[in-house]
Amino acid sequence: MIDYIHGELTELTPALAVVETAGVGFALNISLNTYSAIQGKKDVRLFVHEAIVTGGRDDSFTLYGFASRQERELYRMLITVSGVGANTARMILSSITPAELCNVIANGDEKMLKSVKGIGLRTAQRIIVDLKDKIMASGIADELHVSAQAGGAPTVDAAIKDEAVSALTMLGFSPAPSAKVVVKIMTEQPGLPVEQVVKLALKQIK
């Protein structure tokens, strides 16, 4: 079983990373969160989840890579939920950061989960019911909080972020993509007033 791969990042797209180690290039499916974390780096370490499918006409062996153990653990939890497959779990982790996902599940925020492409109301409710206690028991939320305080992940002003996301939602944009853009802007340009954050977000949301 592969725990992680450490080597040179030779190729990178928003959905795939190729890491070369010992002369072998490993292609790993990644989330947008991991893409953002490793973009611009030459030497990376990705935590691996192996997906092996057998019994059909074509057997498959797929590697998924994550910038942190916490994100990998959340991915593994998500795919245990009925109706959440590998691609849906990756879509969730591309729309919401691991810390935000913990908060969304802990707070029972069905609306935020439903805004992720491919997630309906029943699936959102199932994710919350199935994973709320698991996430609390695992300590992932606490680890992510400590990481953020220590500088391992960017911290943003929650009040300004929530106000900006609320404004964008009122303008007709989905909460999850809006939150991702807002956090990116506030991380890159800390100290911006909420109106400026919203103006910049309007130019970036697709």
PyMOL commands that set and color helices and strands:
alter all, ss='L'
color gray80, all
select helices_A, chain A and resi 32-38+69-78+86-95+98-106+110-114+121-138+140-150+158-170+175-188+194-204
alter helices_A, ss='H'
color red, helices_A
select strands_A, chain A and resi 4-12+16-21+24-29+43-53+60-66
alter strands_A, ss='S'
color yellow, strands_A
deselect
rebuild
show_as cartoon
